[in-house]
Amino acid sequence: MTHPSPSQRVLDAFGAVPPLEPLSGGRGTTFRAGDIILKRLDMTPEALHWQAEVLTPLTGRDGLRLSAPRRARDGELIVDEWTAWNRLEGATEPRRWDDIIRAGELFCDCVKDVARPPYLDDRQDPWGIADRVAWGEQPVEKDIVAAPFLSELLAIVESIRAPSEPCQIIHGDLTGNTLFHPGKSPAVIDISPYWRPRSFATAIVVVDALACENAPLAWARGHLVTDTQREVFTRALIFRVVSDHLLTAADDYTRPIQLLRQVMNSLSNTTPSTLDRS
């Protein structure tokens, strides 16, 4: 699908100079112009202003590179529905799950004192809905109930009695948004903020690794040792299954489901159940 590129007015406003290079990802609406990344606005203005306020002071931290929204010459963050971000060198690299998890921990350290943004309560996008369903804060409505594995996952999470963990801002989509570059600290981009335990960010990385990169089961099992880890892993699976269902995405979560069943069955000394998608 072809998407319109930013106009000359947008380029001038943000100080960007052609040529424009379309970038993969970003739903086809992201372009590079030199050291500036231009993206169609994909969040509410309130969320963008929150990111500018929170991330801008953190961009110079040691150990982790962060990209904050860039202001236009007149001080605005949005020009004709376009936003700008400073480009960070690096690229995603497959199978670096432990490094991605460490980058997520560093990000959590950077924002551990940031207050909960009120706009999170108003999110009605598939990811906001899926997050609330995963944490039992929204009922399973008719457009969600048919999501693969959902009824089984809800029963599993209900059966786990883990101690509660404190919530803070986390990045809920680290896997495709952590960049690596030789000689530089990892970079975390396209922040997807959620107010959850920091272990939830790790669990999402583990689910993604199993579903999308065929991660070894033994590695993943190491993140399912405690009740808390098993709970957040199950909630991460619910989050991915529901958001993908609402987006009509096609990722296959059979492997993480099978691993979770094996772990839960080993705890209860029962025979693993037959695979189904109820």
VOPATOR-87239 format. One line per field, with one value per residue (C-alpha): residue number from 1; x, y, z. Coordinates in pm, whole numbers, plus 50000, padded with zeros to 5 digits. Layout:
<rs>
num: NUM|...
px: X|...
py: Y|...
pz: Z|...
</rs>
This chain:
<rs>
num: 1|2|3|4|5|6|7|8|9|10|11|12|13|14|15|16|17|18|19|20|21|22|23|24|25|26|27|28|29|30|31|32|33|34|35|36|37|38|39|40|41|42|43|44|45|46|47|48|49|50|51|52|53|54|55|56|57|58|59|60|61|62|63|64|65|66|67|68|69|70|71|72|73|74|75|76|77|78|79|80|81|82|83|84|85|86|87|88|89|90|91|92|93|94|95|96|97|98|99|100|101|102|103|104|105|106|107|108|109|110|111|112|113|114|115|116|117|118|119|120|121|122|123|124|125|126|127|128|129|130|131|132|133|134|135|136|137|138|139|140|141|142|143|144|145|146|147|148|149|150|151|152|153|154|155|156|157|158|159|160|161|162|163|164|165|166|167|168|169|170|171|172|173|174|175|176|177|178|179|180|181|182|183|184|185|186|187|188|189|190|191|192|193|194|195|196|197|198|199|200|201|202|203|204|205|206|207|208|209|210|211|212|213|214|215|216|217|218|219|220|221|222|223|224|225|226|227|228|229|230|231|232|233|234|235|236|237|238|239|240|241|242|243|244|245|246|247|248|249|250|251|252|253|254|255|256|257|258|259|260|261|262|263|264|265|266|267|268|269|270|271|272|273|274|275|276|277|278
px: 50000|50137|50116|50169|50504|50546|50506|50772|50597|50644|51011|51075|50897|51114|51435|51444|51624|51539|51579|51316|51375|51070|51140|51006|50777|50589|50277|50424|50408|50767|51038|51399|51542|51907|51919|51547|51270|50929|50620|50250|50091|50002|49900|49687|49837|49824|50035|50287|50323|50369|50649|50820|50801|50923|51175|51355|51538|51642|51805|52152|52156|52452|52393|52077|51988|51635|51463|51227|50982|51149|50987|50930|51092|50783|50790|50502|50523|50271|50270|49993|49956|50331|50579|50958|51212|51590|51733|51935|52202|52155|51930|51721|51907|51745|51782|51925|51645|51858|52004|51656|51537|51835|51758|51401|51528|51745|51445|51244|51527|51518|51144|51091|50990|50758|50393|50120|49996|49619|49563|49621|49266|49124|49306|49067|49320|49366|49674|49509|49205|49422|49626|49317|49174|49505|49495|49127|49035|48796|48536|48579|48327|48185|48448|48721|48577|48676|49045|49255|49334|49172|48935|49215|49456|49202|49147|49521|49583|49291|49450|49784|49819|50130|50228|50149|50429|50452|50356|50549|50592|50722|50785|50536|50689|51064|51130|51109|51209|51550|51843|52204|52515|52882|53044|52720|52469|52144|51871|51504|51262|50888|50799|50473|50400|50196|50151|50243|50504|50840|50835|50546|50781|51017|50733|50619|50973|50970|50630|50748|51070|50880|50610|50814|51177|51152|51340|51463|51208|51479|51567|51204|51140|51398|51155|50873|51026|50823|50449|50499|50683|50415|50141|50295|50382|50018|49904|50155|50009|49658|49781|49931|49646|49377|49558|49638|49277|49152|49409|49338|49711|49842|50112|50096|50111|50101|50460|50425|50086|50236|50523|50285|50075|50382|50495|50153|50096|50434|50338|50013|50155|49892|49921|49947|49615|49532|49607|49297|49228|48931
py: 50000|50342|50618|50989|51132|51450|51773|52036|52246|51966|51925|52297|52315|52043|52143|51821|51807|51570|51305|51112|50742|50529|50304|49957|49919|50211|50100|50239|50601|50659|50835|50930|51264|51275|51257|51320|51059|51181|50985|51036|51106|50763|50861|51129|51478|51437|51121|51291|51590|51350|51171|51502|51610|51279|51159|51482|51512|51146|51149|51216|50930|50692|50329|50373|50591|50728|50925|51203|51396|51682|52025|52225|52565|52732|52501|52279|51898|51831|51982|51875|51547|51473|51436|51434|51236|51237|50935|50695|50481|50107|49827|49551|49221|48877|48649|48913|48861|48889|49218|49345|49253|49434|49742|49727|49712|50018|50200|50113|50249|50576|50630|50468|50800|50914|50944|50749|50944|51000|50951|50576|50544|50674|50446|50264|50125|49745|49750|49956|49728|49414|49547|49606|49265|49101|49261|49201|49568|49528|49259|49019|49153|48977|49112|48962|48635|48443|48528|48206|48040|48324|48124|47886|48170|48354|48034|47987|48342|48310|47997|48163|48335|48548|48838|49175|49387|49767|49929|50192|50309|50026|49986|49727|49660|49623|49342|49542|49871|49803|49899|49783|49948|49851|50069|50236|50176|50009|50241|50212|50378|50410|50401|50214|50316|50102|50128|49774|49577|49591|49211|49245|49409|49111|48863|49025|48987|48617|48562|48740|48538|48209|48306|48494|48379|48016|48082|47773|47640|47590|47962|48065|47820|48010|48302|48086|47980|48179|48232|48597|48510|48260|48514|48796|48553|48446|48808|48888|48606|48741|49087|48959|48722|48986|49270|49045|48930|49289|49375|49055|48980|48632|48556|48201|48172|47792|47755|47986|47831|47481|47584|47742|47424|47210|47430|47446|47073|46991|47194|47006|46667|46622|46507|46791|46863|46821|47133|47337|47697|47765
pz: 50000|49902|50163|50098|50194|50399|50207|50154|50417|50670|50573|50608|50943|51096|50919|50719|50384|50096|49968|50158|50225|50310|50609|50674|50971|51115|50923|50601|50714|50826|50628|50684|50578|50682|51061|51102|51108|50992|51097|51053|51388|51528|51882|52040|52067|52446|52425|52196|52429|52721|52536|52457|52820|52962|52703|52609|52945|52922|52578|52718|52971|52971|52880|52675|52377|52351|52077|52182|51963|51778|51773|51458|51418|51565|51868|51759|51775|51496|51148|50910|51105|51084|51369|51371|51573|51584|51405|51617|51453|51466|51352|51500|51526|51548|51848|52085|52333|52647|52525|52442|52790|52944|52734|52862|53219|53156|53014|53325|53540|53345|53394|53734|53894|53614|53716|53542|53237|53262|52888|52925|53060|52733|52490|52258|52011|51988|52212|52486|52483|52484|52777|52988|52900|52992|53337|53404|53378|53083|53016|52727|52478|52173|51933|52154|52283|51968|52002|51980|52314|52509|52730|52828|52905|53119|53319|53366|53486|53726|53874|53953|54290|54254|54479|54325|54185|54173|53846|53654|53296|53076|52703|52581|52238|52278|52033|51711|51866|52018|51796|51818|51676|51725|51988|52097|52374|52268|52148|52235|51993|51932|52300|52370|52729|52966|53344|53444|53641|53467|53444|53196|52942|52974|52936|52611|52472|52565|52401|52086|52077|52093|51846|51588|51614|51722|52045|52233|52478|52741|52728|52756|53039|53241|53242|53382|53712|53965|54005|53916|53596|53496|53564|53360|53079|53063|53067|52792|52583|52638|52538|52211|52127|52179|52002|51705|51692|51683|51416|51220|51238|51162|51420|51556|51934|51946|52074|52376|52454|52443|52671|52920|52923|52984|53271|53434|53391|53541|53847|53889|53782|53512|53154|52901|52742|52379|52179|52096|52006|52229
</rs>
